[in-house]
């Protein structure tokens, strides 16, 4: 399951980067609103534990750097 979820995380990150670059042109309120919807959307899935582990790994990487 983890091996199948890694490409999904890459696609999610890529789509979020595209969303961010597109939404920079709009107001910050619209951006925060859509980010909140996306966050609720992803936390409703079973990927919640995987994403939390991914975030923990990212934090540990930033601490090392």
N, C-alpha and C positions, 0 to 999 in steps of 0.2 A: 504494500500500500504506500509506503514511503517513496519507493522508486517511482510509482505512478503519480505521486503528489508533487514531486520536484518539478516536472515540466509544468504542472498547473500553477505552481508558485511563480515560476519564471514568466508564464503568460500573464498572471495577475499583476506582477511587478511591471511588466512591459505596458499593459493596458493602463495601469495607474500613472506611469510616466507620461503616456500619451494624454490621459485625462488632465494631468497637472499642466502640461504644456499648452493644451487647448484652453484650459480654464483660467490661465493667467490673464487672458484677455478680458475675462468677465470680472464682476465684482467679487470681493472676498466672501460676502455672505452666501452667494450662490455656490462658491467653491466649498465653503465649510459645510453647507447643506448637503451637497452631493457626496463629499467625503464621509459625512456622518451616515448617509444611507448606505454607502459602500461598506463602511465598517460594520454596521448592523447586519448587512447582508452576509458578510463573510463570517461573522461570529455566530450566525444562526446555523452554520454547517458543522459537521464533525471535524472539519479542518482546524477547529479552534485550538486544540491541543498542539497540533502540528505548527500552526502559526505562532503560538506562544513559545514553543521551543525554538522556532526560527528567529523570533525576536530576541530571545535570550542568547542565542548563538551570535546574533548580530551585535548585541550589547557587549558580549565578551570579546568579540573581535575588535570593537571600537576601544575597549579598555586596553587591549594589548597594544593597539596602534597608539 
